[in-house]
Amino acid sequence: MPCNQIVVVKDPTTHLEVELTPEKVYVIKNHRGKTVKIGLFVSPKTGKYFRALMPKDYPEACLESSK
């Protein structure tokens, strides 16, 4: 069940800040245990996929953990 929370991210192809909802959100942990949330987005102008860092207060119910 995807979340519809809007996040402000910078589009790397157009270099503009846009408000988008992520297609998927992943939690990645490094070997020290630090967690980072990464979102997969689609550029509204070019249609290309890109990844961006999600805010730390993004809801946990919307996440897919990677193993």
Secondary structure, 3 states (H helix, E strand, C coil): CCCCCCEEEEECCCCEEEEECCCEEEEEECCCCCEEEEEEEECCCCCCEEEEECCCCCCHHHCEECC
